[in-house]
Amino acid sequence: MLKTIALTASLVLGCFFSANAQTTHFPSIDSLKRAIIELDHEIYEVKLNLHQSQKQLKTGILIATIGYTVTIIGGQLLGTEPDLGKTLLYVGGVTGIAGTFVLVKGFKKISLRAPTPPRTYADY
């Protein structure tokens, strides 16, 4: 009698654990390959955006630095040569502002949009 109960219990538990083990879902190899390819593409886009924005940021820094340097020189010349100093103030200010706009465009390239939340394996 004890052997029959033990045998029945082991069969029930064995069926339960095998049924539970069969319901586990693992992603297929094709979906993993697709996910890796998508990640590679996203990484390439990020690197490309960073490279393009780096060039633009350097250009903007250079333009703004030249512009504001000319503005400072114009301010220094206001006492001795007022006409030249006034002209340099305006030209340097406009150049500095243009450099600032180039910088802002470079920063916008870095953060084009909010990132999308990652997908789970169940989505594949």
Backbone as JSON, one array per atom type, in Angstrom:
{
  "sequence": "MLKTIALTASLVLGCFFSANAQTTHFPSIDSLKRAIIELDHEIYEVKLNLHQSQKQLKTGILIATIGYTVTIIGGQLLGTEPDLGKTLLYVGGVTGIAGTFVLVKGFKKISLRAPTPPRTYADY",
  "N": [[0.82, -1.18, 0.0], [1.91, 1.26, 0.8], [3.89, 1.46, -1.09], [2.36, 1.85, -3.38], [1.13, 4.34, -2.93], [3.41, 5.95, -2.82], [4.38, 5.57, -5.42], [2.25, 6.63, -6.92], [2.27, 9.28, -6.0], [4.82, 10.09, -6.88], [4.45, 9.88, -9.64], [2.46, 11.84, -10.09], [3.76, 14.17, -9.16], [5.95, 14.11, -10.9], [4.7, 14.45, -13.4], [3.65, 17.02, -12.96], [6.0, 18.63, -12.64], [7.26, 18.17, -15.12], [5.37, 19.23, -16.88], [5.4, 21.85, -16.04], [8.01, 22.56, -16.67], [7.91, 22.47, -19.41], [6.44, 24.69, -20.12], [8.1, 26.84, -20.06], [9.43, 29.58, -21.83], [11.74, 30.18, -24.27], [13.56, 32.54, -26.21], [13.76, 32.33, -29.78], [16.56, 31.44, -31.9], [16.67, 32.98, -34.22], [15.26, 35.3, -33.5], [16.97, 36.3, -31.59], [19.23, 36.86, -33.14], [18.13, 38.85, -34.77], [17.62, 40.79, -32.83], [20.23, 41.41, -32.04], [21.25, 42.47, -34.41], [19.6, 44.72, -34.64], [20.45, 46.14, -32.36], [23.12, 46.63, -33.08], [22.68, 48.34, -35.25], [21.45, 50.52, -33.98], [23.54, 51.35, -32.31], [25.38, 52.15, -34.25], [23.99, 54.36, -35.33], [23.99, 56.08, -33.11], [26.74, 56.52, -32.76], [27.29, 57.77, -35.22], [25.72, 60.12, -35.01], [27.03, 61.3, -32.83], [29.56, 61.74, -33.95], [28.99, 63.52, -36.06], [27.9, 65.66, -34.61], [30.08, 66.33, -33.05], [31.9, 67.52, -34.85], [30.38, 69.75, -35.56], [30.06, 71.0, -33.08], [32.72, 71.69, -32.46], [33.2, 73.52, -34.54], [31.3, 75.49, -33.91], [32.25, 76.33, -31.39], [34.7, 77.45, -32.14], [33.88, 79.56, -33.88], [32.29, 81.11, -32.11], [34.2, 81.77, -30.18], [36.04, 83.33, -31.65], [34.31, 85.42, -32.38], [33.55, 86.55, -29.88], [36.03, 87.29, -28.96], [36.73, 89.29, -30.79], [34.78, 91.1, -30.05], [35.63, 91.81, -27.48], [38.08, 93.01, -28.09], [37.11, 95.14, -29.6], [35.76, 96.53, -27.58], [37.92, 97.34, -26.05], [39.12, 99.12, -27.8], [37.39, 101.26, -27.89], [37.97, 103.55, -26.42], [40.27, 104.71, -27.6], [40.01, 104.58, -30.44], [37.09, 105.24, -31.43], [35.25, 104.75, -33.6], [36.22, 102.44, -34.96], [36.27, 100.69, -32.79], [33.53, 100.55, -32.12], [32.49, 99.39, -34.44], [33.83, 96.91, -34.38], [32.73, 95.89, -32.05], [30.03, 95.42, -32.79], [30.35, 93.65, -35.01], [31.77, 91.54, -33.82], [29.93, 90.76, -31.85], [27.76, 89.83, -33.41], [29.04, 87.74, -34.75], [29.74, 86.1, -32.58], [27.2, 85.41, -31.62], [26.26, 83.98, -33.83], [28.03, 81.8, -33.74], [27.16, 80.69, -31.34], [24.59, 79.83, -32.07], [25.32, 77.8, -33.87], [26.51, 76.05, -32.08], [24.26, 75.33, -30.51], [22.73, 73.98, -32.42], [24.41, 71.79, -32.8], [24.24, 70.56, -30.29], [21.57, 69.81, -30.35], [21.63, 67.8, -32.23], [22.8, 65.75, -30.84], [20.89, 64.94, -28.95], [18.3, 63.87, -30.29], [15.73, 62.78, -29.89], [13.6, 61.48, -27.31], [14.66, 58.46, -25.77], [13.41, 55.23, -26.73], [11.68, 52.85, -24.71], [13.25, 49.76, -23.75], [12.62, 46.67, -25.47], [11.11, 43.59, -24.43], [11.96, 40.07, -24.24], [9.65, 38.72, -24.74], [8.36, 40.19, -26.64], [9.3, 39.4, -29.08]],
  "CA": [[0.0, 0.0, 0.0], [2.82, 2.4, 0.88], [4.56, 1.55, -2.38], [1.38, 2.37, -4.34], [0.99, 5.78, -2.65], [4.66, 6.59, -3.23], [4.43, 5.52, -6.87], [1.25, 7.58, -7.41], [2.77, 10.64, -5.69], [5.94, 10.4, -7.76], [3.91, 10.1, -10.99], [1.77, 13.13, -10.1], [4.78, 15.22, -9.08], [6.73, 14.07, -12.13], [3.89, 15.08, -14.44], [3.56, 18.44, -12.65], [7.27, 19.29, -12.93], [7.54, 18.14, -16.56], [4.46, 20.19, -17.52], [5.89, 23.19, -15.68], [9.24, 22.8, -17.41], [7.6, 22.65, -20.82], [5.83, 25.99, -20.37], [9.11, 27.88, -20.1], [9.61, 30.06, -23.19], [13.03, 30.77, -24.59], [13.48, 33.14, -27.54], [14.42, 31.53, -30.81], [17.86, 31.94, -32.34], [16.44, 34.02, -35.22], [14.9, 36.54, -32.83], [18.18, 36.83, -30.95], [20.05, 37.46, -34.21], [17.47, 40.09, -35.16], [17.84, 41.76, -31.75], [21.64, 41.84, -32.09], [21.38, 43.34, -35.58], [18.96, 46.0, -34.29], [21.34, 46.84, -31.44], [24.26, 47.12, -33.87], [22.22, 49.48, -36.03], [21.25, 51.64, -33.05], [24.87, 51.82, -31.88], [25.94, 52.89, -35.38], [23.31, 55.66, -35.41], [24.47, 56.92, -32.0], [28.11, 56.93, -33.08], [27.23, 58.72, -36.32], [25.23, 61.39, -34.46], [28.09, 61.9, -32.01], [30.63, 62.21, -34.83], [28.52, 64.72, -36.75], [27.74, 66.75, -33.66], [31.41, 66.73, -32.59], [32.41, 68.47, -35.82], [29.59, 70.97, -35.48], [30.37, 71.66, -31.81], [34.03, 72.32, -32.58], [33.05, 74.7, -35.39], [30.57, 76.5, -33.14], [33.14, 76.88, -30.36], [35.68, 78.3, -32.82], [33.21, 80.79, -34.34], [31.89, 81.92, -30.95], [35.41, 82.3, -29.54], [36.53, 84.43, -32.49], [33.37, 86.53, -32.29], [33.62, 87.24, -28.59], [37.35, 87.92, -28.88], [36.62, 90.54, -31.55], [33.97, 92.0, -29.23], [36.5, 92.32, -26.4], [39.04, 93.94, -28.7], [36.34, 96.34, -29.92], [35.53, 97.26, -26.34], [39.19, 97.96, -25.64], [39.44, 100.21, -28.72], [36.4, 102.33, -27.82], [38.57, 104.76, -25.86], [41.25, 105.34, -28.49], [39.43, 104.7, -31.78], [35.68, 104.91, -31.19], [34.54, 104.2, -34.76], [36.68, 101.07, -35.15], [35.82, 99.9, -31.63], [32.09, 100.33, -32.24], [32.29, 98.42, -35.52], [34.27, 95.6, -33.9], [31.74, 95.41, -31.08], [28.87, 94.88, -33.51], [30.74, 92.48, -35.81], [32.1, 90.47, -32.88], [28.69, 90.29, -31.23], [27.0, 89.03, -34.38], [29.79, 86.5, -34.98], [29.59, 85.28, -31.38], [25.84, 84.86, -31.59], [26.2, 82.95, -34.88], [28.71, 80.63, -33.19], [26.29, 80.1, -30.33], [23.55, 79.09, -32.78], [25.92, 76.57, -34.39], [26.64, 75.17, -30.91], [22.94, 74.82, -30.13], [22.37, 72.97, -33.43], [25.21, 70.61, -32.51], [23.68, 69.88, -29.12], [20.3, 69.21, -30.74], [21.93, 66.55, -32.94], [23.12, 64.71, -29.86], [19.64, 64.42, -28.37], [17.24, 64.09, -31.26], [14.43, 62.43, -29.32], [13.7, 60.67, -26.1], [14.86, 57.05, -26.14], [12.27, 54.34, -26.54], [11.98, 51.84, -23.7], [13.7, 48.51, -24.36], [11.62, 45.62, -25.61], [11.43, 42.37, -23.72], [12.04, 38.91, -25.12], [8.29, 38.29, -25.07], [7.9, 40.94, -27.82], [9.82, 38.81, -30.33]],
  "C": [[0.88, 1.26, 0.0], [3.54, 2.59, -0.45], [3.62, 2.16, -3.43], [1.2, 3.88, -4.16], [2.24, 6.52, -3.09], [4.77, 6.65, -4.74], [3.46, 6.54, -7.46], [1.72, 9.02, -7.17], [3.91, 11.01, -6.62], [5.47, 10.63, -9.19], [3.23, 11.47, -11.09], [2.79, 14.27, -10.06], [5.64, 15.27, -10.33], [6.0, 14.74, -13.28], [3.8, 16.59, -14.22], [4.84, 19.17, -13.04], [7.6, 19.26, -14.42], [6.62, 19.09, -17.31], [4.91, 21.61, -17.24], [7.14, 23.52, -16.48], [8.96, 23.04, -18.88], [6.98, 24.01, -21.11], [6.85, 27.12, -20.39], [9.38, 28.27, -21.54], [10.99, 30.69, -23.34], [12.94, 31.38, -25.99], [14.24, 32.28, -28.55], [15.73, 32.2, -31.23], [17.67, 33.08, -33.35], [16.08, 35.35, -34.55], [16.09, 37.14, -32.11], [19.1, 37.48, -31.97], [19.46, 38.8, -34.63], [17.69, 41.17, -34.1], [19.27, 42.28, -31.77], [21.86, 42.78, -33.27], [20.76, 44.7, -35.31], [19.84, 46.8, -33.34], [22.56, 47.4, -32.16], [23.88, 48.35, -34.67], [22.03, 50.72, -35.15], [22.58, 52.21, -32.58], [25.53, 52.62, -33.0], [25.31, 54.27, -35.49], [23.8, 56.6, -34.31], [25.88, 57.42, -32.29], [28.14, 57.96, -34.2], [26.76, 60.08, -35.84], [26.31, 62.08, -33.63], [29.21, 62.46, -32.88], [30.22, 63.5, -35.53], [28.39, 65.9, -35.79], [29.09, 67.23, -33.14], [32.0, 67.76, -33.55], [31.69, 69.81, -35.71], [29.88, 71.72, -34.17], [31.72, 72.36, -31.86], [33.96, 73.58, -33.44], [32.35, 75.82, -34.64], [31.43, 77.14, -32.07], [34.14, 77.83, -30.99], [35.05, 79.63, -33.25], [32.86, 81.69, -33.16], [33.12, 82.53, -30.27], [35.98, 83.47, -30.33], [35.62, 85.65, -32.34], [33.48, 87.28, -30.98], [34.99, 87.85, -28.35], [37.35, 89.26, -29.61], [35.8, 91.56, -30.75], [34.81, 92.61, -28.11], [37.5, 93.33, -26.95], [38.33, 95.25, -29.06], [36.05, 97.18, -28.69], [36.78, 97.96, -25.85], [39.51, 99.17, -26.52], [38.45, 101.38, -28.66], [37.01, 103.64, -27.32], [39.49, 105.47, -26.84], [40.71, 105.55, -29.89], [37.97, 104.29, -31.72], [34.97, 104.28, -32.39], [34.92, 102.74, -35.0], [36.19, 100.17, -34.0], [34.34, 99.57, -31.71], [31.79, 99.29, -33.32], [32.68, 97.01, -35.06], [33.31, 95.03, -32.85], [30.55, 94.75, -31.78], [29.23, 93.6, -34.28], [31.06, 91.3, -34.9], [30.88, 89.9, -32.2], [27.88, 89.4, -32.15], [27.71, 87.7, -34.63], [29.68, 85.57, -33.78], [28.22, 84.65, -31.28], [25.68, 83.77, -32.65], [26.89, 81.67, -34.4], [27.88, 79.92, -32.13], [25.16, 79.31, -30.98], [24.09, 77.78, -33.35], [26.11, 75.57, -33.25], [25.31, 74.54, -30.52], [22.48, 73.76, -31.13], [23.15, 71.68, -33.19], [24.67, 69.84, -31.31], [22.34, 69.22, -29.45], [20.53, 67.9, -31.5], [22.21, 65.42, -31.96], [21.84, 64.1, -29.29], [18.5, 64.74, -29.31], [15.86, 63.84, -30.67], [14.66, 61.62, -28.06], [13.86, 59.2, -26.5], [13.6, 56.23, -25.89], [12.64, 53.28, -25.51], [12.37, 50.53, -24.37], [12.57, 47.49, -24.42], [12.07, 44.39, -24.83], [11.48, 41.21, -24.71], [10.65, 38.42, -25.52], [7.77, 39.0, -26.31], [8.34, 40.29, -29.12], [9.04, 37.6, -30.73]]
}
